[in-house]
């Protein structure tokens, strides 16, 4: 059980972090062409709702420093469109660039996009695996009360969410990471058959800079998970 004081501290730091990276990630996202260089396994970044790809720089930078070509999807813009539509955008980019043996690194909604892509839009199995950080695979009870249609789409009874929960075949290639407290997802649903990691940390955004998250992302990108090749 997380104490109220600890939860409030995480909550405050979470929104300070999100505000900082929304500004920095928008104004100085970095060079897409430079990030896409490297001899390692290709990585594709999938941001959360209303996040630009620059918001994920705390994960992008260590991946690129480790030698991975990091690809972003600028056509997602701020990622407000429905999951199936955005997954089609990502699938088209993989085909256009002929990317294979790809690792997806996703935050929040990005994990839903990634799983939809793996289940429905990857007949050639271009995607090797995915790390999903703070993804509402079971939806969020809070979404029921949101005015925005974009946010209501994360309700637990939303058809796409229910459909993805029924699809288990790709879960063995997914690593999920959550904290013990998430101000946006009151109940975390773990994926059957996936590697599900719960950190002694809290927040929905700031957890991306947790050293354990970065270590796990680098581990998966290096091919250390899944432990055996498909």
Secondary structure, DSSP 8 states (H G I E B T S, - for coil): ---HHHHHHHHHHHHHHHHHHHHHHHH----HHHHT--SS--EEEE--TT--GGGGHHHHHHHHHTT--EE--GGGTT--S-HHHHHHHHHHHHHHTT--SEEEEEETHHHHHHHHHHHHS-TT--EEEEEEES--TT--GGGGG-SSHHHHTTSTT-HHHHHHHH--TTGGGEEEEEEEE-SS-SS----TTSEEEEEEEE-SSGGGG-HHHHHHHHHHHTT-SSSS--
